Amino acid sequence: MLARNLRRLTCLRTTSTSSSMLNPNKAKIVPEQLSLLVAAYRNLSVSIICNSPPKTQSTTNAVAKMSDEDYKSAGSVYDFTVKDNAGNDVKLDKYKGHPLLIVNIASKCGLTKNNYQKITQLKEKYYEQGLRILSFPCNQFGGQMPEANGEEMVCHLRDAKADVGDVFAKINVNGKDADPLYKYLKHKQGGTLGDAIKWNFTKFLVDKNGQPVKRYSPTTDPMDIAQDIEKYL
């Protein structure tokens, strides 16, 4: 199509030039020439765009991969950005100056009832003193957090009477697709028999400077962490 339009345009220009030599008053671009010129330009533009290498996509992927691998060099949890329950970005530096309790939660685990109740109690007891609780739903352990992000998650926690702090989007905490924040937490506070998160309700205590200072097993009762929390308030 592009070649044909260009050939026709050349032919018409030749004819027009010849006419203009005989009659200078006729030296102008006729409508058909203009239409062919526009069509040729459009085809040329599409050809250039479609045949160009996808530089933007490859660059974006490279940046994403680099960011994911940079967790080991992060200075604190404040270097990370996560998604809230509605899918919006949240920079964790908003929590500067607050001790944090970070926990992966689930709705249908044998540990759910006690942890929901006790985490709620921790928030009620220490929120005014600065404690912030960050809860990350995770479905990696027995599919025990089937609720979707958004309204379904909000309704579940409301019905369970669980005020478990700031609730973020569902994530993976283990494997290559683990959220970079959790890769960092595991790197800084390894667990027994390997760094992997063993089950729902593993807990990390982070000081006011964003440094992970302690890790607790899934079976640790949240109220048993109270004494440690008081050290960092």
ROSE-4610 file (N, C-alpha, C; in Angstrom, 1 decimal, always signed):
// ROSE-4610
residu = [M/M/M/L/L/L/A/A/A/R/R/R/N/N/N/L/L/L/R/R/R/R/R/R/L/L/L/T/T/T/C/C/C/L/L/L/R/R/R/T/T/T/T/T/T/S/S/S/T/T/T/S/S/S/S/S/S/S/S/S/M/M/M/L/L/L/N/N/N/P/P/P/N/N/N/K/K/K/A/A/A/K/K/K/I/I/I/V/V/V/P/P/P/E/E/E/Q/Q/Q/L/L/L/S/S/S/L/L/L/L/L/L/V/V/V/A/A/A/A/A/A/Y/Y/Y/R/R/R/N/N/N/L/L/L/S/S/S/V/V/V/S/S/S/I/I/I/I/I/I/C/C/C/N/N/N/S/S/S/P/P/P/P/P/P/K/K/K/T/T/T/Q/Q/Q/S/S/S/T/T/T/T/T/T/N/N/N/A/A/A/V/V/V/A/A/A/K/K/K/M/M/M/S/S/S/D/D/D/E/E/E/D/D/D/Y/Y/Y/K/K/K/S/S/S/A/A/A/G/G/G/S/S/S/V/V/V/Y/Y/Y/D/D/D/F/F/F/T/T/T/V/V/V/K/K/K/D/D/D/N/N/N/A/A/A/G/G/G/N/N/N/D/D/D/V/V/V/K/K/K/L/L/L/D/D/D/K/K/K/Y/Y/Y/K/K/K/G/G/G/H/H/H/P/P/P/L/L/L/L/L/L/I/I/I/V/V/V/N/N/N/I/I/I/A/A/A/S/S/S/K/K/K/C/C/C/G/G/G/L/L/L/T/T/T/K/K/K/N/N/N/N/N/N/Y/Y/Y/Q/Q/Q/K/K/K/I/I/I/T/T/T/Q/Q/Q/L/L/L/K/K/K/E/E/E/K/K/K/Y/Y/Y/Y/Y/Y/E/E/E/Q/Q/Q/G/G/G/L/L/L/R/R/R/I/I/I/L/L/L/S/S/S/F/F/F/P/P/P/C/C/C/N/N/N/Q/Q/Q/F/F/F/G/G/G/G/G/G/Q/Q/Q/M/M/M/P/P/P/E/E/E/A/A/A/N/N/N/G/G/G/E/E/E/E/E/E/M/M/M/V/V/V/C/C/C/H/H/H/L/L/L/R/R/R/D/D/D/A/A/A/K/K/K/A/A/A/D/D/D/V/V/V/G/G/G/D/D/D/V/V/V/F/F/F/A/A/A/K/K/K/I/I/I/N/N/N/V/V/V/N/N/N/G/G/G/K/K/K/D/D/D/A/A/A/D/D/D/P/P/P/L/L/L/Y/Y/Y/K/K/K/Y/Y/Y/L/L/L/K/K/K/H/H/H/K/K/K/Q/Q/Q/G/G/G/G/G/G/T/T/T/L/L/L/G/G/G/D/D/D/A/A/A/I/I/I/K/K/K/W/W/W/N/N/N/F/F/F/T/T/T/K/K/K/F/F/F/L/L/L/V/V/V/D/D/D/K/K/K/N/N/N/G/G/G/Q/Q/Q/P/P/P/V/V/V/K/K/K/R/R/R/Y/Y/Y/S/S/S/P/P/P/T/T/T/T/T/T/D/D/D/P/P/P/M/M/M/D/D/D/I/I/I/A/A/A/Q/Q/Q/D/D/D/I/I/I/E/E/E/K/K/K/Y/Y/Y/L/L/L]
num = [1/1/1/2/2/2/3/3/3/4/4/4/5/5/5/6/6/6/7/7/7/8/8/8/9/9/9/10/10/10/11/11/11/12/12/12/13/13/13/14/14/14/15/15/15/16/16/16/17/17/17/18/18/18/19/19/19/20/20/20/21/21/21/22/22/22/23/23/23/24/24/24/25/25/25/26/26/26/27/27/27/28/28/28/29/29/29/30/30/30/31/31/31/32/32/32/33/33/33/34/34/34/35/35/35/36/36/36/37/37/37/38/38/38/39/39/39/40/40/40/41/41/41/42/42/42/43/43/43/44/44/44/45/45/45/46/46/46/47/47/47/48/48/48/49/49/49/50/50/50/51/51/51/52/52/52/53/53/53/54/54/54/55/55/55/56/56/56/57/57/57/58/58/58/59/59/59/60/60/60/61/61/61/62/62/62/63/63/63/64/64/64/65/65/65/66/66/66/67/67/67/68/68/68/69/69/69/70/70/70/71/71/71/72/72/72/73/73/73/74/74/74/75/75/75/76/76/76/77/77/77/78/78/78/79/79/79/80/80/80/81/81/81/82/82/82/83/83/83/84/84/84/85/85/85/86/86/86/87/87/87/88/88/88/89/89/89/90/90/90/91/91/91/92/92/92/93/93/93/94/94/94/95/95/95/96/96/96/97/97/97/98/98/98/99/99/99/100/100/100/101/101/101/102/102/102/103/103/103/104/104/104/105/105/105/106/106/106/107/107/107/108/108/108/109/109/109/110/110/110/111/111/111/112/112/112/113/113/113/114/114/114/115/115/115/116/116/116/117/117/117/118/118/118/119/119/119/120/120/120/121/121/121/122/122/122/123/123/123/124/124/124/125/125/125/126/126/126/127/127/127/128/128/128/129/129/129/130/130/130/131/131/131/132/132/132/133/133/133/134/134/134/135/135/135/136/136/136/137/137/137/138/138/138/139/139/139/140/140/140/141/141/141/142/142/142/143/143/143/144/144/144/145/145/145/146/146/146/147/147/147/148/148/148/149/149/149/150/150/150/151/151/151/152/152/152/153/153/153/154/154/154/155/155/155/156/156/156/157/157/157/158/158/158/159/159/159/160/160/160/161/161/161/162/162/162/163/163/163/164/164/164/165/165/165/166/166/166/167/167/167/168/168/168/169/169/169/170/170/170/171/171/171/172/172/172/173/173/173/174/174/174/175/175/175/176/176/176/177/177/177/178/178/178/179/179/179/180/180/180/181/181/181/182/182/182/183/183/183/184/184/184/185/185/185/186/186/186/187/187/187/188/188/188/189/189/189/190/190/190/191/191/191/192/192/192/193/193/193/194/194/194/195/195/195/196/196/196/197/197/197/198/198/198/199/199/199/200/200/200/201/201/201/202/202/202/203/203/203/204/204/204/205/205/205/206/206/206/207/207/207/208/208/208/209/209/209/210/210/210/211/211/211/212/212/212/213/213/213/214/214/214/215/215/215/216/216/216/217/217/217/218/218/218/219/219/219/220/220/220/221/221/221/222/222/222/223/223/223/224/224/224/225/225/225/226/226/226/227/227/227/228/228/228/229/229/229/230/230/230/231/231/231/232/232/232/233/233/233]
x = [+0.8/+0.0/+0.9/+1.9/+2.8/+3.5/+4.0/+4.8/+3.8/+2.6/+1.7/+1.3/+1.0/+0.6/+1.8/+3.0/+4.1/+4.3/+4.1/+4.2/+3.2/+1.9/+0.9/+1.1/+1.7/+2.0/+3.0/+4.1/+5.1/+4.6/+3.7/+3.1/+2.3/+1.5/+0.7/+1.5/+2.6/+3.5/+4.2/+4.5/+5.1/+4.2/+2.9/+1.9/+1.6/+1.6/+1.3/+2.4/+3.7/+4.8/+4.8/+4.5/+4.5/+3.4/+2.3/+1.2/+1.6/+2.3/+2.7/+3.7/+4.5/+5.5/+4.7/+3.6/+2.8/+2.0/+1.5/+0.6/+1.0/+1.8/+2.3/+1.1/+0.0/-1.2/-1.7/-1.4/-1.9/-0.9/+0.1/+1.1/+0.6/-0.1/-0.7/-0.9/-1.0/-1.3/-2.8/-3.1/-4.5/-5.0/-6.3/-6.8/-6.3/-6.2/-5.8/-4.4/-3.5/-2.1/-2.1/-2.9/-2.8/-3.3/-4.3/-4.8/-3.8/-3.1/-2.1/-0.9/-0.5/+0.6/+0.3/-0.9/-1.3/-1.3/-1.9/-1.9/-0.5/+0.4/+1.8/+2.5/+2.2/+2.8/+2.3/+1.0/+0.5/+1.0/+1.1/+1.6/+3.1/+3.8/+5.2/+5.4/+4.5/+4.6/+4.3/+3.2/+2.8/+3.9/+4.5/+5.6/+6.8/+7.2/+8.3/+8.0/+6.7/+6.4/+6.3/+5.6/+5.4/+6.7/+7.7/+8.9/+10.0/+9.8/+10.8/+10.9/+12.1/+12.2/+11.6/+10.9/+10.2/+11.1/+11.8/+12.8/+12.2/+11.0/+10.4/+10.0/+9.4/+9.0/+10.2/+11.3/+12.5/+13.1/+13.1/+13.7/+12.9/+11.5/+10.7/+10.9/+11.0/+11.2/+12.5/+13.5/+14.8/+14.8/+14.1/+14.1/+13.3/+12.2/+11.4/+12.2/+13.0/+13.8/+14.9/+15.5/+16.6/+16.0/+14.9/+14.3/+14.0/+13.5/+13.2/+14.5/+15.6/+16.8/+17.6/+17.1/+17.8/+17.5/+16.6/+16.2/+17.3/+18.4/+19.5/+20.3/+20.2/+20.9/+20.0/+18.8/+17.9/+18.4/+18.2/+18.7/+17.7/+16.4/+15.3/+14.1/+13.0/+11.7/+11.2/+11.7/+11.3/+11.6/+12.5/+12.9/+11.9/+10.8/+9.9/+8.6/+7.9/+6.6/+5.7/+4.5/+3.6/+2.3/+1.4/+0.0/-1.0/-1.9/-2.9/-4.0/-5.0/-6.1/-6.9/-6.8/-7.4/-6.5/-5.3/-4.3/-3.5/-3.6/-2.8/-1.4/-0.4/+0.9/+1.0/+1.7/+2.0/+3.5/+4.1/+5.5/+5.6/+6.4/+6.5/+7.2/+7.8/+8.5/+7.4/+6.2/+5.1/+5.1/+5.7/+5.7/+7.0/+7.7/+9.0/+8.6/+9.4/+9.2/+8.3/+7.7/+6.8/+7.4/+7.3/+7.6/+6.5/+6.9/+5.9/+5.9/+4.7/+4.5/+3.9/+4.7/+4.3/+4.0/+2.8/+2.3/+1.6/+1.8/+1.0/-0.3/-1.4/-2.7/-3.4/-4.3/-5.2/-6.5/-7.5/-8.9/-9.4/-8.8/-9.3/-8.3/-7.4/-6.3/-6.7/-6.2/-6.5/-6.0/-5.0/-4.5/-5.2/-6.2/-6.8/-7.5/-8.4/-9.2/-8.4/-7.4/-6.6/-5.8/-5.2/-4.4/-5.2/-6.3/-7.2/-7.5/-7.9/-8.3/-7.1/-6.0/-4.9/-4.2/-4.1/-3.6/-4.5/-5.8/-6.7/-6.4/-6.1/-5.8/-4.5/-3.5/-2.3/-2.5/-3.3/-3.5/-4.2/-5.2/-6.0/-5.1/-4.1/-3.3/-2.1/-1.6/-0.3/-0.4/-1.6/-1.7/-1.3/-1.9/-1.7/-0.3/+0.5/+1.9/+2.8/+2.2/+3.0/+3.0/+2.6/+2.7/+1.8/+2.3/+1.5/+1.7/+0.5/+0.5/+0.2/+1.0/+0.8/+0.5/-0.7/-1.2/-1.2/-0.6/-0.5/-1.2/-2.4/-3.1/-2.2/-2.2/-1.4/-2.2/-2.2/-3.0/-2.0/-0.8/+0.2/+0.2/-0.5/-0.4/-1.8/-1.9/-3.2/-4.4/-4.1/-5.2/-6.2/-5.6/-6.4/-6.7/-6.5/-6.9/-7.5/-8.7/-9.3/-10.0/-10.2/-10.9/-10.1/-10.8/-10.2/-9.9/-9.0/-8.7/-9.9/-10.0/-11.1/-12.2/-13.4/-14.6/-14.7/-14.4/-14.5/-13.6/-12.4/-11.4/-11.9/-12.4/-12.9/-14.1/-15.0/-16.2/-15.8/-14.8/-14.4/-13.8/-13.0/-12.3/-13.4/-14.3/-15.4/-16.2/-16.6/-17.4/-16.7/-15.4/-14.5/-14.2/-14.6/-14.3/-12.8/-12.1/-10.6/-10.1/-9.6/-9.0/-7.5/-7.0/-5.6/-4.7/-5.0/-4.1/-4.4/-3.3/-3.4/-3.3/-4.3/-4.4/-4.0/-3.1/-2.6/-3.1/-2.7/-3.1/-2.4/-3.1/-2.6/-1.2/-0.3/+1.0/+1.5/+2.5/+3.3/+4.4/+4.7/+5.8/+7.0/+6.8/+7.9/+8.0/+9.1/+9.3/+9.8/+10.0/+10.6/+9.7/+8.3/+7.4/+7.0/+7.8/+7.6/+7.8/+6.9/+7.1/+8.5/+9.1/+10.4/+10.5/+9.5/+9.5/+9.8/+9.1/+9.3/+10.6/+11.1/+12.5/+13.5/+13.2/+14.1/+14.0/+12.7/+12.5/+13.2/+13.0/+13.6/+15.1/+15.6/+17.1/+17.7/+16.9/+17.4/+17.1/+16.0/+15.7/+15.3/+16.4/+16.2/+15.4/+14.8/+14.0/+14.8/+14.1/+14.7/+14.5/+15.6/+15.6/+15.3/+16.0/+15.8/+15.0/+15.2/+14.6/+13.1/+12.6/+11.3/+10.2/+9.2/+8.0/+7.4/+7.2/+6.7/+5.2/+4.5/+3.0/+2.4/+1.1/+0.3/+0.7/+0.7/+0.9/+2.3/+3.3/+4.6/+4.7/+5.4/+5.5/+6.9/+7.0/+8.3/+8.1/+9.0/+9.0/+10.0/+9.6/+10.5/+10.6/+11.8/+12.0/+11.6/+11.8/+11.4/+12.3/+13.4/+14.3/+14.1/+13.0/+12.8/+13.6/+14.3/+15.1/+14.4/+14.3/+13.7/+14.6/+14.0/+14.8/+14.4/+13.3/+12.9/+11.9/+11.9/+11.0/+10.3/+9.0/+8.3/+7.6/+7.5/+6.9/+5.4/+4.7/+3.3/+2.5/+3.1/+2.4/+2.7/+3.5/+3.7/+2.5/+2.0/+0.8/+1.1/+0.4/+0.7/+0.9/+0.1/+0.3/+1.6/+2.3/+3.6/+4.7/+4.3/+5.2/+5.2/+4.2/+3.9/+5.2/+5.9/+7.0/+8.1/+8.3/+9.3/+8.8/+7.5/+7.0/+7.3/+7.1/+7.3/+8.7/+9.7/+11.1/+11.3/+10.5/+10.7/+9.7/+8.8/+7.9/+8.6]
y = [-1.2/+0.0/+1.3/+1.3/+2.4/+2.7/+1.6/+1.7/+2.2/+1.6/+2.0/+3.4/+3.9/+5.3/+6.3/+5.9/+6.7/+6.8/+5.6/+5.6/+6.5/+6.4/+7.2/+8.7/+9.0/+10.4/+10.9/+10.1/+10.5/+10.8/+9.9/+10.0/+11.3/+11.6/+12.8/+14.1/+14.0/+15.2/+15.4/+14.4/+14.5/+15.2/+14.7/+15.3/+16.7/+17.0/+18.4/+19.3/+18.8/+19.6/+20.0/+19.0/+19.2/+20.2/+20.1/+21.1/+22.5/+22.6/+23.9/+24.6/+23.8/+24.4/+25.0/+24.4/+25.0/+26.2/+26.0/+27.1/+27.3/+28.2/+28.4/+28.6/+29.1/+29.3/+28.0/+26.9/+25.6/+24.9/+25.5/+24.9/+24.8/+23.8/+23.6/+22.1/+21.7/+20.3/+20.1/+19.1/+18.8/+17.9/+17.8/+17.1/+15.6/+15.0/+13.6/+13.4/+14.4/+14.4/+14.5/+15.4/+15.6/+14.4/+13.7/+12.5/+11.4/+11.2/+10.2/+10.5/+11.8/+12.2/+11.9/+12.2/+11.9/+10.4/+9.6/+8.1/+7.5/+8.1/+7.6/+7.9/+9.1/+9.4/+8.5/+8.3/+7.4/+6.0/+5.5/+4.1/+4.0/+5.1/+5.1/+5.2/+6.0/+6.1/+4.8/+4.1/+2.8/+1.8/+1.8/+0.9/+1.1/+2.3/+2.6/+2.2/+2.5/+2.2/+0.6/+0.0/-1.5/-2.3/-1.8/-2.5/-2.1/-1.1/-0.7/-1.8/-2.0/-3.0/-2.5/-3.3/-2.9/-2.5/-1.3/-0.9/-0.6/+0.1/+0.5/-0.7/-1.7/-2.9/-3.6/-3.8/-4.5/-3.7/-2.4/-1.5/-1.6/-1.6/-1.7/-3.0/-4.1/-5.4/-5.4/-4.8/-4.8/-4.1/-2.9/-2.1/-2.9/-3.5/-4.3/-5.4/-6.1/-7.2/-6.7/-5.5/-5.0/-4.6/-4.0/-3.5/-4.7/-5.8/-7.0/-7.6/-7.5/-8.1/-7.2/-5.9/-5.0/-5.1/-6.1/-6.1/-6.3/-7.0/-7.2/-5.9/-5.0/-3.7/-2.6/-3.0/-2.0/-1.5/-0.3/+0.2/+0.0/-0.1/-0.4/-0.7/-1.0/-1.3/+0.0/+1.2/+2.4/+2.5/+1.6/+1.6/+0.9/+0.3/-0.5/+0.2/-0.1/+0.3/-0.9/-0.9/-2.1/-1.6/-2.5/-2.2/-2.3/-1.3/-1.4/-2.3/-2.5/-3.4/-3.0/-1.7/-1.2/-1.2/-1.6/-1.6/-0.4/+0.5/+1.8/+1.6/+2.3/+2.2/+2.9/+2.2/+2.8/+2.7/+3.9/+3.9/+3.7/+2.8/+2.4/+3.5/+4.5/+5.5/+6.4/+6.2/+6.9/+6.5/+5.3/+4.8/+5.2/+6.1/+6.5/+7.0/+6.5/+6.9/+6.1/+5.0/+4.1/+2.7/+2.0/+0.6/-0.2/-1.2/-1.9/-3.4/-4.0/-5.4/-5.8/-6.6/-7.1/-8.6/-8.9/-10.3/-10.7/-11.9/-12.5/-13.2/-12.7/-13.2/-14.2/-15.0/-15.9/-16.0/-16.3/-16.3/-17.7/-18.8/-20.1/-21.0/-20.5/-21.2/-21.5/-22.6/-22.9/-21.9/-21.0/-20.0/-18.6/-18.6/-17.3/-16.7/-17.4/-16.8/-16.1/-16.9/-16.3/-15.1/-15.2/-14.1/-12.9/-13.1/-11.9/-11.2/-12.0/-11.4/-10.7/-11.4/-10.8/-9.6/-9.7/-8.6/-7.4/-7.6/-6.5/-5.9/-6.7/-6.2/-5.4/-5.9/-5.2/-3.8/-3.7/-2.4/-1.5/-2.0/-1.2/-0.7/-1.5/-1.2/-0.2/-0.4/+0.3/+1.3/+1.4/+2.4/+3.8/+4.2/+5.6/+5.9/+4.8/+5.0/+4.8/+4.6/+4.7/+3.4/+2.2/+1.0/+1.0/+0.5/+0.3/-1.1/-1.7/-3.1/-3.2/-3.9/-4.1/-5.5/-5.8/-7.1/-7.4/-8.5/-8.9/-10.2/-10.2/-11.5/-12.3/-13.6/-14.6/-15.9/-16.4/-17.6/-18.8/-18.7/-19.7/-20.9/-20.9/-22.0/-22.6/-23.7/-24.4/-23.7/-22.6/-21.9/-21.3/-20.9/-20.5/-19.0/-18.3/-16.9/-16.7/-17.3/-17.2/-15.9/-15.1/-13.8/-12.9/-12.3/-11.4/-10.0/-9.3/-8.0/-7.1/-6.0/-5.1/-5.3/-5.2/-5.2/-6.6/-7.7/-9.0/-9.1/-8.6/-8.7/-7.8/-6.6/-5.7/-6.3/-6.9/-7.5/-8.7/-9.5/-10.6/-10.1/-9.2/-8.7/-8.0/-7.3/-6.7/-7.8/-8.8/-9.9/-10.6/-10.7/-11.4/-10.6/-9.3/-8.3/-8.2/-8.3/-8.2/-6.9/-6.1/-4.8/-5.0/-5.5/-6.0/-5.0/-3.7/-2.6/-2.3/-1.9/-1.5/-2.8/-3.1/-4.3/-4.0/-4.8/-4.6/-5.6/-5.5/-6.5/-7.9/-8.9/-10.3/-10.4/-11.1/-11.3/-12.7/-13.1/-14.3/-13.9/-14.8/-14.5/-15.4/-16.5/-17.4/-17.6/-18.1/-18.4/-17.2/-17.4/-16.4/-15.2/-15.5/-14.4/-13.7/-14.0/-13.4/-11.9/-11.1/-9.7/-9.3/-8.3/-7.9/-7.5/-6.9/-6.6/-7.9/-9.0/-10.2/-10.9/-10.7/-11.2/-10.5/-9.2/-8.4/-8.8/-8.9/-9.3/-10.7/-11.6/-13.0/-12.9/-12.0/-11.8/-11.2/-10.3/-9.7/-10.5/-11.3/-12.1/-13.5/-14.3/-15.7/-16.5/-17.6/-18.5/-19.7/-20.6/-21.9/-22.8/-23.5/-24.5/-23.8/-22.7/-22.0/-20.7/-19.8/-18.5/-18.4/-19.4/-19.4/-19.2/-18.5/-18.3/-19.7/-20.2/-21.5/-21.7/-20.6/-20.8/-19.4/-19.4/-18.1/-17.5/-16.2/-15.5/-15.5/-15.6/-15.3/-13.8/-13.4/-12.0/-11.4/-10.2/-9.5/-8.2/-7.9/-6.6/-5.7/-4.5/-3.5/-2.3/-1.8/-0.6/+0.7/+1.8/+3.1/+3.6/+2.9/+3.3/+2.4/+1.5/+0.7/-0.6/-0.9/-2.1/-3.3/-4.4/-5.7/-6.1/-6.2/-6.6/-8.0/-8.5/-9.8/-10.5/-11.8/-12.6/-13.6/-13.9/-14.8/-15.8/-17.0/-18.1/-18.0/-18.7/-18.6/-18.9/-19.8/-20.2/-19.3/-18.3/-17.3/-16.5/-16.5/-15.7/-14.2/-13.4/-12.0/-11.2/-11.6/-10.9/-11.2/-12.3/-12.6/-11.8/-11.0/-10.1/-8.7/-8.5/-7.2/-6.6/-7.4/-6.9/-6.4/-7.1/-6.7/-5.4/-5.3/-4.1/-2.9/-3.0/-1.9/-1.4/-2.2/-1.8/-0.8/-0.9/-0.1/+1.1/+1.3/+2.4/+3.7]
z = [+0.0/+0.0/+0.0/+0.8/+0.9/-0.4/-1.0/-2.3/-3.4/-3.4/-4.5/-4.4/-3.1/-3.0/-3.4/-3.1/-3.4/-4.9/-5.6/-7.1/-7.7/-7.2/-7.8/-7.5/-6.3/-6.0/-6.9/-7.2/-8.1/-9.5/-10.0/-11.3/-11.4/-10.3/-10.3/-10.3/-9.5/-9.4/-10.7/-11.4/-12.8/-13.7/-13.7/-14.6/-14.2/-12.9/-12.5/-12.9/-12.8/-13.1/-14.6/-15.4/-16.8/-17.2/-16.5/-16.8/-16.3/-15.2/-14.7/-15.6/-16.3/-17.2/-18.3/-18.8/-19.9/-19.4/-18.1/-17.6/-16.1/-15.8/-14.4/-13.4/-13.9/-13.0/-12.4/-13.0/-12.6/-11.7/-11.2/-10.4/-9.0/-8.7/-7.3/-7.1/-5.8/-5.4/-5.5/-6.3/-6.4/-5.2/-5.0/-3.8/-3.8/-4.9/-4.9/-4.5/-4.9/-4.4/-2.9/-2.3/-0.9/-0.2/-0.6/+0.0/+0.0/-1.2/-1.3/-0.4/-0.3/+0.6/+2.0/+2.5/+3.9/+4.1/+3.2/+3.3/+3.4/+2.5/+2.5/+3.9/+4.4/+5.7/+6.8/+6.8/+7.9/+7.8/+6.6/+6.5/+6.9/+6.5/+6.9/+8.4/+9.1/+10.6/+11.3/+10.8/+11.4/+11.2/+10.0/+9.7/+10.7/+10.9/+11.8/+13.2/+13.7/+15.1/+15.3/+14.4/+14.5/+14.4/+13.6/+13.4/+14.3/+15.2/+16.2/+17.3/+17.9/+19.0/+20.2/+21.0/+22.2/+23.4/+23.2/+24.1/+25.5/+25.4/+26.7/+27.6/+26.9/+27.7/+28.3/+27.5/+28.1/+29.2/+29.0/+30.1/+31.4/+31.2/+32.4/+33.1/+32.4/+33.0/+33.7/+33.1/+33.7/+35.0/+35.0/+36.2/+37.3/+36.9/+37.9/+38.5/+37.7/+38.2/+39.1/+38.7/+39.6/+40.9/+40.9/+42.2/+43.1/+42.5/+43.2/+43.8/+43.2/+43.7/+44.6/+44.8/+45.6/+47.1/+47.5/+48.9/+49.8/+49.4/+50.3/+50.7/+49.8/+50.0/+50.6/+50.9/+51.4/+52.8/+53.1/+54.4/+55.6/+55.2/+56.2/+55.5/+56.2/+55.6/+54.9/+55.3/+54.6/+53.2/+52.7/+51.3/+50.4/+51.0/+50.2/+50.0/+48.9/+48.6/+48.4/+49.0/+48.9/+48.4/+48.2/+47.7/+48.9/+49.0/+50.0/+49.5/+50.3/+50.0/+48.7/+48.3/+47.2/+45.9/+46.1/+45.0/+44.8/+45.8/+45.7/+46.3/+45.8/+46.3/+47.7/+48.6/+49.9/+50.2/+50.4/+50.8/+52.3/+52.6/+54.1/+54.9/+54.2/+55.0/+55.7/+55.4/+56.2/+57.6/+57.9/+59.3/+60.1/+59.5/+60.2/+61.7/+62.6/+64.0/+64.8/+64.1/+64.8/+64.8/+66.0/+65.9/+65.2/+64.5/+63.6/+64.0/+63.9/+64.0/+62.6/+61.9/+60.6/+60.6/+60.1/+60.2/+58.9/+58.5/+57.4/+58.0/+57.6/+58.2/+57.2/+57.8/+57.1/+57.8/+57.1/+57.6/+58.1/+57.6/+57.9/+58.5/+59.2/+59.9/+61.3/+61.9/+63.3/+64.2/+63.7/+64.6/+64.4/+63.5/+63.1/+64.3/+65.0/+66.0/+67.1/+67.6/+68.7/+68.2/+67.0/+66.5/+66.2/+65.6/+65.3/+66.6/+67.6/+68.9/+69.6/+69.6/+70.4/+69.6/+68.3/+67.5/+67.7/+67.7/+68.0/+69.4/+70.4/+71.7/+71.7/+71.0/+70.9/+70.3/+69.3/+68.7/+69.7/+70.4/+71.3/+72.5/+72.8/+74.0/+73.6/+72.4/+72.1/+71.0/+70.3/+69.2/+69.6/+70.7/+71.1/+71.5/+71.8/+72.2/+70.9/+69.8/+68.5/+67.7/+68.3/+67.6/+66.4/+65.3/+64.0/+63.6/+63.3/+62.9/+61.4/+60.7/+59.2/+58.9/+58.4/+58.2/+56.7/+56.3/+54.9/+54.7/+54.1/+53.8/+52.8/+53.1/+52.3/+52.2/+51.0/+50.7/+50.4/+50.7/+50.4/+51.3/+52.4/+53.3/+53.4/+52.6/+52.6/+52.0/+51.3/+50.7/+51.8/+52.9/+54.0/+54.1/+53.0/+52.9/+51.5/+51.3/+50.0/+49.6/+50.6/+50.3/+49.4/+48.5/+47.5/+48.1/+47.5/+48.0/+47.8/+48.5/+48.4/+49.3/+48.9/+49.8/+50.5/+49.8/+50.4/+51.6/+51.5/+52.6/+53.8/+53.4/+54.5/+55.2/+54.5/+55.1/+56.0/+55.5/+56.3/+57.7/+57.7/+58.9/+59.8/+59.2/+60.0/+60.7/+59.9/+60.5/+61.6/+61.4/+62.4/+63.6/+63.6/+64.6/+64.8/+63.7/+63.7/+63.3/+64.2/+63.9/+63.9/+62.8/+62.8/+62.2/+62.4/+61.9/+60.4/+59.7/+58.3/+57.5/+56.7/+55.9/+54.5/+53.9/+52.6/+51.6/+50.4/+49.4/+49.6/+49.2/+49.3/+48.6/+49.3/+48.7/+48.9/+48.3/+48.6/+49.5/+50.4/+51.4/+51.2/+50.4/+50.1/+48.6/+48.1/+46.7/+45.9/+44.6/+43.8/+43.6/+43.8/+43.7/+45.0/+46.0/+47.3/+47.2/+48.0/+48.0/+48.4/+47.8/+48.2/+49.7/+50.3/+51.7/+52.5/+52.1/+52.9/+52.6/+51.4/+51.2/+52.1/+52.3/+53.1/+54.6/+55.1/+56.5/+56.8/+55.9/+56.1/+56.0/+55.2/+55.1/+56.4/+57.0/+58.2/+59.5/+59.5/+60.6/+60.1/+60.1/+59.6/+60.6/+60.2/+61.1/+61.4/+62.2/+62.6/+61.4/+61.1/+60.0/+58.7/+58.4/+57.2/+57.4/+56.4/+56.5/+56.0/+55.4/+54.8/+55.9/+55.6/+56.5/+56.6/+57.8/+58.1/+57.9/+58.3/+58.3/+58.5/+58.5/+58.8/+60.1/+60.3/+61.5/+62.0/+61.1/+61.5/+61.7/+62.7/+63.1/+63.1/+62.7/+62.7/+63.5/+64.4/+65.1/+64.5/+64.2/+63.6/+64.5/+64.7/+65.5/+64.9/+65.6/+65.1/+63.9/+63.7/+62.6/+61.4/+61.4/+60.3/+60.2/+61.3/+61.4/+62.0/+61.3/+61.9/+63.0/+64.2/+65.4/+66.0/+65.6/+66.2/+65.3/+65.3/+64.5/+65.4/+65.2/+66.1/+65.3/+65.8/+65.1/+65.0/+64.1/+64.0/+65.3/+66.1/+67.3/+68.5/+68.3/+69.4/+69.6/+70.8/+71.1/+71.0/+70.3/+70.1/+71.5/+72.5/+73.8/+74.4/+74.0/+74.5/+73.9/+72.9/+72.3/+73.0/+73.8/+74.4/+75.1/+75.8/+76.6/+75.6/+74.5/+73.5/+72.9/+72.6/+71.9/+72.8/+74.1/+75.0/+75.0/+74.7/+74.6/+73.5/+72.5/+71.3/+71.1/+72.1/+72.0/+72.1]
